[in-house]
């Protein structure tokens, strides 16, 4: 079973910053890594993703505020979140895809809380 280890969530005031990290096992080849978030009662939504070539995607709601990056040697993805808003409050999940069943992997989730 492929485990993704997340860190970096927490409580911050509006306008503040947080940095999330997620590490996949270095022994497997990971293609795309990304972050999703899910508010209770809503579908899980893509926040940002980055493939092994460095091509990135962002949700419109975070463009200009969040930056995704990765260290391929460490199989680690980072999400730098700046200018945080209360509506960014929710659980963030790391996601990755690779060659081992079930081919799509999820982290355990990390809580981000932005106070107004």
GUFI-115043 format. One record per atom (N, C-alpha, C): residue number from 1; residue in one letter; atom name; x negated, y, z negated. Coordinates in Angstrom, 3 decimals, always signed. Layout:
<nodes>
[node NUM; 'A'; 'CA'; [X; Y; Z]] ...
</nodes>
This chain:
<nodes>
[node 1; 'X'; 'N'; [-0.856; -1.188; +0.000]] [node 1; 'X'; 'CA'; [+0.000; +0.000; +0.000]] [node 1; 'X'; 'C'; [-0.895; +1.243; +0.000]] [node 2; 'X'; 'N'; [-0.575; +2.167; +0.889]] [node 2; 'X'; 'CA'; [-1.356; +3.392; +1.005]] [node 2; 'X'; 'C'; [-0.805; +4.417; +0.021]] [node 3; 'X'; 'N'; [-1.645; +4.892; -0.858]] [node 3; 'X'; 'CA'; [-1.217; +5.884; -1.848]] [node 3; 'X'; 'C'; [-1.781; +7.251; -1.494]] [node 4; 'X'; 'N'; [-0.924; +8.240; -1.581]] [node 4; 'X'; 'CA'; [-1.329; +9.633; -1.419]] [node 4; 'X'; 'C'; [-1.306; +10.261; -2.801]] [node 5; 'X'; 'N'; [-2.393; +10.910; -3.176]] [node 5; 'X'; 'CA'; [-2.516; +11.499; -4.505]] [node 5; 'X'; 'C'; [-2.439; +13.014; -4.385]] [node 6; 'X'; 'N'; [-1.402; +13.570; -4.981]] [node 6; 'X'; 'CA'; [-1.151; +15.007; -4.910]] [node 6; 'X'; 'C'; [-1.596; +15.707; -6.187]] [node 7; 'X'; 'N'; [-1.905; +16.990; -6.038]] [node 7; 'X'; 'CA'; [-2.199; +17.820; -7.200]] [node 7; 'X'; 'C'; [-1.970; +19.278; -6.839]] [node 8; 'X'; 'N'; [-1.825; +20.109; -7.854]] [node 8; 'X'; 'CA'; [-1.802; +21.550; -7.635]] [node 8; 'X'; 'C'; [-0.482; +22.256; -7.844]] [node 9; 'X'; 'N'; [+0.579; +21.542; -8.109]] [node 9; 'X'; 'CA'; [+1.843; +22.228; -8.349]] [node 9; 'X'; 'C'; [+1.826; +22.957; -9.686]] [node 10; 'X'; 'N'; [+2.907; +23.684; -9.958]] [node 10; 'X'; 'CA'; [+2.992; +24.386; -11.232]] [node 10; 'X'; 'C'; [+3.963; +25.532; -11.199]] [node 11; 'X'; 'N'; [+3.816; +26.401; -12.189]] [node 11; 'X'; 'CA'; [+4.690; +27.556; -12.357]] [node 11; 'X'; 'C'; [+3.907; +28.825; -12.039]] [node 12; 'X'; 'N'; [+4.519; +29.689; -11.245]] [node 12; 'X'; 'CA'; [+3.860; +30.946; -10.873]] [node 12; 'X'; 'C'; [+4.925; +32.023; -10.730]] [node 13; 'X'; 'N'; [+4.529; +33.258; -10.915]] [node 13; 'X'; 'CA'; [+5.459; +34.367; -10.724]] [node 13; 'X'; 'C'; [+5.594; +34.685; -9.248]] [node 14; 'X'; 'N'; [+6.720; +35.274; -8.906]] [node 14; 'X'; 'CA'; [+6.936; +35.683; -7.522]] [node 14; 'X'; 'C'; [+5.797; +36.588; -7.059]] [node 15; 'X'; 'N'; [+5.326; +36.327; -5.838]] [node 15; 'X'; 'CA'; [+4.198; +37.062; -5.298]] [node 15; 'X'; 'C'; [+2.870; +36.396; -5.547]] [node 16; 'X'; 'N'; [+2.869; +35.389; -6.392]] [node 16; 'X'; 'CA'; [+1.654; +34.683; -6.733]] [node 16; 'X'; 'C'; [+1.281; +33.611; -5.732]] [node 17; 'X'; 'N'; [+0.254; +32.844; -6.070]] [node 17; 'X'; 'CA'; [-0.285; +31.829; -5.168]] [node 17; 'X'; 'C'; [-0.477; +30.507; -5.885]] [node 18; 'X'; 'N'; [-0.374; +29.451; -5.112]] [node 18; 'X'; 'CA'; [-0.705; +28.109; -5.564]] [node 18; 'X'; 'C'; [-1.370; +27.373; -4.413]] [node 19; 'X'; 'N'; [-2.168; +26.382; -4.765]] [node 19; 'X'; 'CA'; [-2.800; +25.547; -3.743]] [node 19; 'X'; 'C'; [-2.506; +24.089; -4.057]] [node 20; 'X'; 'N'; [-1.886; +23.414; -3.103]] [node 20; 'X'; 'CA'; [-1.605; +21.997; -3.245]] [node 20; 'X'; 'C'; [-2.677; +21.189; -2.515]] [node 21; 'X'; 'N'; [-3.000; +20.034; -3.074]] [node 21; 'X'; 'CA'; [-3.942; +19.123; -2.441]] [node 21; 'X'; 'C'; [-3.340; +17.731; -2.368]] [node 22; 'X'; 'N'; [-3.726; +16.989; -1.361]] [node 22; 'X'; 'CA'; [-3.244; +15.617; -1.211]] [node 22; 'X'; 'C'; [-4.339; +14.795; -0.559]] [node 23; 'X'; 'N'; [-4.712; +13.702; -1.223]] [node 23; 'X'; 'CA'; [-5.786; +12.857; -0.720]] [node 23; 'X'; 'C'; [-5.253; +11.487; -0.343]] [node 24; 'X'; 'N'; [-5.631; +11.051; +0.848]] [node 24; 'X'; 'CA'; [-5.345; +9.690; +1.305]] [node 24; 'X'; 'C'; [-6.629; +8.873; +1.174]] [node 25; 'X'; 'N'; [-6.511; +7.561; +1.151]] [node 25; 'X'; 'CA'; [-7.723; +6.732; +1.062]] [node 25; 'X'; 'C'; [-8.660; +7.023; +2.226]] [node 26; 'X'; 'N'; [-9.925; +7.158; +1.950]] [node 26; 'X'; 'CA'; [-10.870; +7.477; +3.017]] [node 26; 'X'; 'C'; [-11.138; +6.272; +3.920]] [node 27; 'X'; 'N'; [-10.677; +5.096; +3.498]] [node 27; 'X'; 'CA'; [-10.958; +3.884; +4.254]] [node 27; 'X'; 'C'; [-10.050; +3.701; +5.466]] [node 28; 'X'; 'N'; [-9.000; +4.524; +5.590]] [node 28; 'X'; 'CA'; [-8.089; +4.371; +6.722]] [node 28; 'X'; 'C'; [-8.070; +5.644; +7.558]] [node 29; 'X'; 'N'; [-7.734; +5.478; +8.820]] [node 29; 'X'; 'CA'; [-7.702; +6.602; +9.740]] [node 29; 'X'; 'C'; [-6.324; +7.242; +9.719]] [node 30; 'X'; 'N'; [-6.283; +8.487; +9.325]] [node 30; 'X'; 'CA'; [-5.016; +9.217; +9.228]] [node 30; 'X'; 'C'; [-4.878; +10.157; +10.415]] [node 31; 'X'; 'N'; [-3.692; +10.176; +11.020]] [node 31; 'X'; 'CA'; [-3.455; +11.092; +12.118]] [node 31; 'X'; 'C'; [-2.941; +12.419; +11.580]] [node 32; 'X'; 'N'; [-1.656; +12.554; +11.456]] [node 32; 'X'; 'CA'; [-1.075; +13.808; +10.988]] [node 32; 'X'; 'C'; [-0.861; +13.768; +9.478]] [node 33; 'X'; 'N'; [-1.178; +14.875; +8.834]] [node 33; 'X'; 'CA'; [-0.896; +15.052; +7.412]] [node 33; 'X'; 'C'; [-0.041; +16.307; +7.260]] [node 34; 'X'; 'N'; [+0.797; +16.301; +6.262]] [node 34; 'X'; 'CA'; [+1.648; +17.473; +6.105]] [node 34; 'X'; 'C'; [+2.323; +17.532; +4.753]] [node 35; 'X'; 'N'; [+3.117; +18.561; +4.605]] [node 35; 'X'; 'CA'; [+3.881; +18.788; +3.382]] [node 35; 'X'; 'C'; [+5.345; +19.009; +3.739]] [node 36; 'X'; 'N'; [+6.198; +18.355; +2.962]] [node 36; 'X'; 'CA'; [+7.628; +18.533; +3.062]] [node 36; 'X'; 'C'; [+8.131; +19.022; +1.702]] [node 37; 'X'; 'N'; [+9.321; +19.556; +1.709]] [node 37; 'X'; 'CA'; [+9.943; +19.894; +0.433]] [node 37; 'X'; 'C'; [+11.424; +19.537; +0.486]] [node 38; 'X'; 'N'; [+11.957; +19.276; -0.681]] [node 38; 'X'; 'CA'; [+13.354; +18.850; -0.760]] [node 38; 'X'; 'C'; [+14.021; +19.469; -1.967]] [node 39; 'X'; 'N'; [+15.063; +20.219; -1.688]] [node 39; 'X'; 'CA'; [+15.905; +20.777; -2.736]] [node 39; 'X'; 'C'; [+17.070; +19.823; -2.958]] [node 40; 'X'; 'N'; [+17.478; +19.598; -4.203]] [node 40; 'X'; 'CA'; [+18.602; +18.686; -4.457]] [node 40; 'X'; 'C'; [+19.816; +19.006; -3.598]] [node 41; 'X'; 'N'; [+20.363; +17.977; -2.975]] [node 41; 'X'; 'CA'; [+21.536; +18.159; -2.140]] [node 41; 'X'; 'C'; [+21.228; +18.525; -0.709]] [node 42; 'X'; 'N'; [+19.948; +18.715; -0.399]] [node 42; 'X'; 'CA'; [+19.569; +19.076; +0.955]] [node 42; 'X'; 'C'; [+18.598; +18.055; +1.517]] [node 43; 'X'; 'N'; [+18.463; +18.075; +2.857]] [node 43; 'X'; 'CA'; [+17.524; +17.172; +3.498]] [node 43; 'X'; 'C'; [+16.089; +17.622; +3.238]] [node 44; 'X'; 'N'; [+15.204; +16.639; +3.253]] [node 44; 'X'; 'CA'; [+13.792; +16.960; +3.137]] [node 44; 'X'; 'C'; [+13.375; +17.703; +4.407]] [node 45; 'X'; 'N'; [+12.660; +18.818; +4.247]] [node 45; 'X'; 'CA'; [+12.293; +19.623; +5.399]] [node 45; 'X'; 'C'; [+10.780; +19.763; +5.503]] [node 46; 'X'; 'N'; [+10.309; +19.869; +6.748]] [node 46; 'X'; 'CA'; [+8.894; +20.070; +6.987]] [node 46; 'X'; 'C'; [+8.501; +21.484; +6.572]] [node 47; 'X'; 'N'; [+7.432; +21.571; +5.801]] [node 47; 'X'; 'CA'; [+6.871; +22.873; +5.448]] [node 47; 'X'; 'C'; [+5.735; +23.200; +6.410]] [node 48; 'X'; 'N'; [+4.796; +22.269; +6.536]] [node 48; 'X'; 'CA'; [+3.665; +22.465; +7.435]] [node 48; 'X'; 'C'; [+3.013; +21.125; +7.698]] [node 49; 'X'; 'N'; [+2.389; +21.000; +8.873]] [node 49; 'X'; 'CA'; [+1.661; +19.781; +9.199]] [node 49; 'X'; 'C'; [+0.416; +20.146; +9.984]] [node 50; 'X'; 'N'; [-0.521; +19.198; +9.994]] [node 50; 'X'; 'CA'; [-1.766; +19.390; +10.733]] [node 50; 'X'; 'C'; [-2.230; +18.028; +11.222]] [node 51; 'X'; 'N'; [-2.596; +17.945; +12.506]] [node 51; 'X'; 'CA'; [-3.059; +16.658; +12.999]] [node 51; 'X'; 'C'; [-4.583; +16.570; +12.906]] [node 52; 'X'; 'N'; [-5.114; +15.434; +13.323]] [node 52; 'X'; 'CA'; [-6.551; +15.206; +13.170]] [node 52; 'X'; 'C'; [-7.376; +16.173; +14.018]] [node 53; 'X'; 'N'; [-6.743; +16.767; +15.024]] [node 53; 'X'; 'CA'; [-7.434; +17.747; +15.862]] [node 53; 'X'; 'C'; [-7.313; +19.171; +15.355]] [node 54; 'X'; 'N'; [-6.581; +19.343; +14.270]] [node 54; 'X'; 'CA'; [-6.441; +20.672; +13.684]] [node 54; 'X'; 'C'; [-5.249; +21.474; +14.168]] [node 55; 'X'; 'N'; [-4.378; +20.864; +14.975]] [node 55; 'X'; 'CA'; [-3.192; +21.569; +15.456]] [node 55; 'X'; 'C'; [-2.169; +21.632; +14.321]] [node 56; 'X'; 'N'; [-1.646; +22.807; +14.067]] [node 56; 'X'; 'CA'; [-0.756; +23.018; +12.932]] [node 56; 'X'; 'C'; [+0.657; +23.371; +13.362]] [node 57; 'X'; 'N'; [+1.595; +23.065; +12.470]] [node 57; 'X'; 'CA'; [+2.987; +23.469; +12.628]] [node 57; 'X'; 'C'; [+3.457; +24.028; +11.287]] [node 58; 'X'; 'N'; [+4.350; +25.025; +11.356]] [node 58; 'X'; 'CA'; [+4.882; +25.627; +10.134]] [node 58; 'X'; 'C'; [+6.381; +25.836; +10.264]] [node 59; 'X'; 'N'; [+7.065; +25.712; +9.144]] [node 59; 'X'; 'CA'; [+8.458; +26.131; +9.106]] [node 59; 'X'; 'C'; [+8.495; +27.654; +9.233]] [node 60; 'X'; 'N'; [+9.520; +28.163; +9.878]] [node 60; 'X'; 'CA'; [+9.624; +29.613; +10.059]] [node 60; 'X'; 'C'; [+9.595; +30.346; +8.714]] [node 61; 'X'; 'N'; [+10.167; +29.728; +7.700]] [node 61; 'X'; 'CA'; [+10.307; +30.390; +6.405]] [node 61; 'X'; 'C'; [+8.971; +30.594; +5.680]] [node 62; 'X'; 'N'; [+7.927; +29.890; +6.140]] [node 62; 'X'; 'CA'; [+6.634; +30.005; +5.442]] [node 62; 'X'; 'C'; [+5.534; +30.608; +6.318]] [node 63; 'X'; 'N'; [+5.836; +30.835; +7.584]] [node 63; 'X'; 'CA'; [+4.823; +31.399; +8.484]] [node 63; 'X'; 'C'; [+4.316; +32.730; +7.948]] [node 64; 'X'; 'N'; [+2.996; +32.880; +7.965]] [node 64; 'X'; 'CA'; [+2.391; +34.115; +7.469]] [node 64; 'X'; 'C'; [+2.116; +34.103; +5.976]] [node 65; 'X'; 'N'; [+2.689; +33.132; +5.274]] [node 65; 'X'; 'CA'; [+2.472; +33.053; +3.809]] [node 65; 'X'; 'C'; [+1.701; +31.795; +3.405]] [node 66; 'X'; 'N'; [+1.984; +30.686; +4.087]] [node 66; 'X'; 'CA'; [+1.342; +29.412; +3.771]] [node 66; 'X'; 'C'; [+0.321; +29.072; +4.844]] [node 67; 'X'; 'N'; [-0.762; +28.408; +4.412]] [node 67; 'X'; 'CA'; [-1.776; +27.939; +5.351]] [node 67; 'X'; 'C'; [-2.126; +26.494; +5.034]] [node 68; 'X'; 'N'; [-2.031; +25.642; +6.043]] [node 68; 'X'; 'CA'; [-2.401; +24.242; +5.870]] [node 68; 'X'; 'C'; [-3.777; +24.015; +6.470]] [node 69; 'X'; 'N'; [-4.559; +23.182; +5.803]] [node 69; 'X'; 'CA'; [-5.887; +22.838; +6.301]] [node 69; 'X'; 'C'; [-6.208; +21.415; +5.856]] [node 70; 'X'; 'N'; [-7.246; +20.847; +6.428]] [node 70; 'X'; 'CA'; [-7.614; +19.495; +6.027]] [node 70; 'X'; 'C'; [-9.113; +19.299; +6.131]] [node 71; 'X'; 'N'; [-9.572; +18.354; +5.329]] [node 71; 'X'; 'CA'; [-10.951; +17.904; +5.373]] [node 71; 'X'; 'C'; [-10.893; +16.461; +5.849]] [node 72; 'X'; 'N'; [-11.213; +16.239; +7.109]] [node 72; 'X'; 'CA'; [-11.088; +14.897; +7.683]] [node 72; 'X'; 'C'; [-12.024; +13.900; +7.012]] [node 73; 'X'; 'N'; [-13.175; +14.341; +6.599]] [node 73; 'X'; 'CA'; [-14.130; +13.436; +5.965]] [node 73; 'X'; 'C'; [-13.592; +12.901; +4.643]] [node 74; 'X'; 'N'; [-12.775; +13.711; +3.990]] [node 74; 'X'; 'CA'; [-12.210; +13.306; +2.697]] [node 74; 'X'; 'C'; [-10.763; +12.835; +2.835]] [node 75; 'X'; 'N'; [-10.220; +12.878; +4.047]] [node 75; 'X'; 'CA'; [-8.810; +12.541; +4.243]] [node 75; 'X'; 'C'; [-7.917; +13.315; +3.292]] [node 76; 'X'; 'N'; [-8.199; +14.580; +3.170]] [node 76; 'X'; 'CA'; [-7.481; +15.430; +2.227]] [node 76; 'X'; 'C'; [-6.870; +16.617; +2.953]] [node 77; 'X'; 'N'; [-5.632; +16.910; +2.603]] [node 77; 'X'; 'CA'; [-4.936; +18.060; +3.171]] [node 77; 'X'; 'C'; [-4.635; +19.053; +2.056]] [node 78; 'X'; 'N'; [-4.680; +20.323; +2.427]] [node 78; 'X'; 'CA'; [-4.449; +21.395; +1.465]] [node 78; 'X'; 'C'; [-3.324; +22.292; +1.971]] [node 79; 'X'; 'N'; [-2.575; +22.839; +1.035]] [node 79; 'X'; 'CA'; [-1.562; +23.828; +1.387]] [node 79; 'X'; 'C'; [-1.770; +25.038; +0.489]] [node 80; 'X'; 'N'; [-2.287; +26.097; +1.070]] [node 80; 'X'; 'CA'; [-2.454; +27.348; +0.347]] [node 80; 'X'; 'C'; [-1.169; +28.146; +0.486]] [node 81; 'X'; 'N'; [-0.539; +28.422; -0.639]] [node 81; 'X'; 'CA'; [+0.746; +29.105; -0.642]] [node 81; 'X'; 'C'; [+0.574; +30.478; -1.288]] [node 82; 'X'; 'N'; [+0.742; +31.506; -0.503]] [node 82; 'X'; 'CA'; [+0.622; +32.884; -0.982]] [node 82; 'X'; 'C'; [+1.978; +33.584; -0.905]] [node 83; 'X'; 'N'; [+2.087; +34.704; -1.585]] [node 83; 'X'; 'CA'; [+3.323; +35.490; -1.576]] [node 83; 'X'; 'C'; [+4.533; +34.612; -1.859]] [node 84; 'X'; 'N'; [+4.422; +33.799; -2.876]] [node 84; 'X'; 'CA'; [+5.496; +32.846; -3.188]] [node 84; 'X'; 'C'; [+6.772; +33.568; -3.608]] [node 85; 'X'; 'N'; [+7.888; +32.963; -3.231]] [node 85; 'X'; 'CA'; [+9.202; +33.505; -3.530]] [node 85; 'X'; 'C'; [+9.981; +32.510; -4.384]] [node 86; 'X'; 'N'; [+10.956; +32.979; -5.142]] [node 86; 'X'; 'CA'; [+11.768; +32.047; -5.926]] [node 86; 'X'; 'C'; [+12.405; +30.943; -5.081]] [node 87; 'X'; 'N'; [+12.747; +31.266; -3.839]] [node 87; 'X'; 'CA'; [+13.365; +30.241; -2.980]] [node 87; 'X'; 'C'; [+12.377; +29.166; -2.526]] [node 88; 'X'; 'N'; [+11.098; +29.324; -2.825]] [node 88; 'X'; 'CA'; [+10.122; +28.275; -2.552]] [node 88; 'X'; 'C'; [+10.122; +27.213; -3.650]] [node 89; 'X'; 'N'; [+10.870; +27.455; -4.703]] [node 89; 'X'; 'CA'; [+10.932; +26.529; -5.832]] [node 89; 'X'; 'C'; [+11.584; +25.226; -5.410]] [node 90; 'X'; 'N'; [+10.876; +24.147; -5.559]] [node 90; 'X'; 'CA'; [+11.388; +22.811; -5.308]] [node 90; 'X'; 'C'; [+10.247; +21.808; -5.461]] [node 91; 'X'; 'N'; [+10.521; +20.539; -5.147]] [node 91; 'X'; 'CA'; [+9.489; +19.507; -5.149]] [node 91; 'X'; 'C'; [+8.865; +19.409; -3.759]] [node 92; 'X'; 'N'; [+7.547; +19.404; -3.722]] [node 92; 'X'; 'CA'; [+6.798; +19.297; -2.474]] [node 92; 'X'; 'C'; [+6.201; +17.893; -2.374]] [node 93; 'X'; 'N'; [+6.341; +17.306; -1.183]] [node 93; 'X'; 'CA'; [+5.868; +15.946; -0.945]] [node 93; 'X'; 'C'; [+4.811; +15.945; +0.153]] [node 94; 'X'; 'N'; [+3.717; +15.265; -0.122]] [node 94; 'X'; 'CA'; [+2.696; +15.063; +0.898]] [node 94; 'X'; 'C'; [+3.117; +13.925; +1.812]] [node 95; 'X'; 'N'; [+2.778; +14.033; +3.069]] [node 95; 'X'; 'CA'; [+3.137; +13.040; +4.069]] [node 95; 'X'; 'C'; [+1.945; +12.789; +4.974]] [node 96; 'X'; 'N'; [+1.798; +11.555; +5.392]] [node 96; 'X'; 'CA'; [+0.723; +11.224; +6.335]] [node 96; 'X'; 'C'; [+1.150; +10.032; +7.158]] [node 97; 'X'; 'N'; [+0.557; +9.899; +8.343]] [node 97; 'X'; 'CA'; [+0.824; +8.699; +9.132]] [node 97; 'X'; 'C'; [-0.493; +8.059; +9.542]] [node 98; 'X'; 'N'; [-0.459; +6.731; +9.584]] [node 98; 'X'; 'CA'; [-1.678; +5.992; +9.861]] [node 98; 'X'; 'C'; [-1.390; +4.606; +10.396]] [node 99; 'X'; 'N'; [-2.414; +3.764; +10.526]] [node 99; 'X'; 'CA'; [-2.278; +2.492; +11.221]] [node 99; 'X'; 'C'; [-1.765; +1.328; +10.386]] [node 100; 'X'; 'N'; [-1.613; +1.543; +9.091]] [node 100; 'X'; 'CA'; [-1.195; +0.443; +8.227]] [node 100; 'X'; 'C'; [+0.290; +0.556; +7.919]] [node 101; 'X'; 'N'; [+0.970; -0.592; +7.945]] [node 101; 'X'; 'CA'; [+2.375; -0.621; +7.573]] [node 101; 'X'; 'C'; [+2.558; +0.012; +6.200]] [node 102; 'X'; 'N'; [+3.575; +0.852; +5.983]] [node 102; 'X'; 'CA'; [+4.702; +1.177; +6.858]] [node 102; 'X'; 'C'; [+4.449; +2.338; +7.817]] [node 103; 'X'; 'N'; [+3.209; +2.694; +8.043]] [node 103; 'X'; 'CA'; [+2.778; +3.667; +9.047]] [node 103; 'X'; 'C'; [+3.060; +5.125; +8.681]] [node 104; 'X'; 'N'; [+4.036; +5.354; +7.816]] [node 104; 'X'; 'CA'; [+4.306; +6.691; +7.286]] [node 104; 'X'; 'C'; [+4.230; +6.599; +5.773]] [node 105; 'X'; 'N'; [+3.466; +7.504; +5.154]] [node 105; 'X'; 'CA'; [+3.204; +7.423; +3.728]] [node 105; 'X'; 'C'; [+3.649; +8.722; +3.049]] [node 106; 'X'; 'N'; [+4.067; +8.573; +1.781]] [node 106; 'X'; 'CA'; [+4.542; +9.732; +1.019]] [node 106; 'X'; 'C'; [+3.849; +9.793; -0.333]] [node 107; 'X'; 'N'; [+3.591; +11.014; -0.780]] [node 107; 'X'; 'CA'; [+3.119; +11.208; -2.135]] [node 107; 'X'; 'C'; [+4.277; +11.151; -3.114]] [node 108; 'X'; 'N'; [+3.958; +11.251; -4.390]] [node 108; 'X'; 'CA'; [+4.975; +11.118; -5.436]] [node 108; 'X'; 'C'; [+5.768; +12.404; -5.637]] [node 109; 'X'; 'N'; [+5.289; +13.492; -5.088]] [node 109; 'X'; 'CA'; [+5.972; +14.774; -5.224]] [node 109; 'X'; 'C'; [+5.345; +15.611; -6.328]] [node 110; 'X'; 'N'; [+5.267; +16.898; -6.080]] [node 110; 'X'; 'CA'; [+4.744; +17.815; -7.081]] [node 110; 'X'; 'C'; [+5.671; +19.037; -7.164]] [node 111; 'X'; 'N'; [+6.000; +19.428; -8.386]] [node 111; 'X'; 'CA'; [+6.956; +20.511; -8.591]] [node 111; 'X'; 'C'; [+6.271; +21.867; -8.445]] [node 112; 'X'; 'N'; [+6.892; +22.723; -7.665]] [node 112; 'X'; 'CA'; [+6.472; +24.124; -7.554]] [node 112; 'X'; 'C'; [+7.629; +24.981; -8.045]] [node 113; 'X'; 'N'; [+7.370; +25.812; -9.033]] [node 113; 'X'; 'CA'; [+8.392; +26.690; -9.581]] [node 113; 'X'; 'C'; [+7.915; +28.134; -9.508]] [node 114; 'X'; 'N'; [+8.717; +28.972; -8.864]] [node 114; 'X'; 'CA'; [+8.377; +30.385; -8.714]] [node 114; 'X'; 'C'; [+9.410; +31.199; -9.480]] [node 115; 'X'; 'N'; [+8.955; +31.900; -10.484]] [node 115; 'X'; 'CA'; [+9.876; +32.701; -11.298]] [node 115; 'X'; 'C'; [+9.993; +34.112; -10.742]] [node 116; 'X'; 'N'; [+11.184; +34.686; -10.907]] [node 116; 'X'; 'CA'; [+11.420; +36.037; -10.376]] [node 116; 'X'; 'C'; [+11.086; +37.108; -11.400]] 
</nodes>
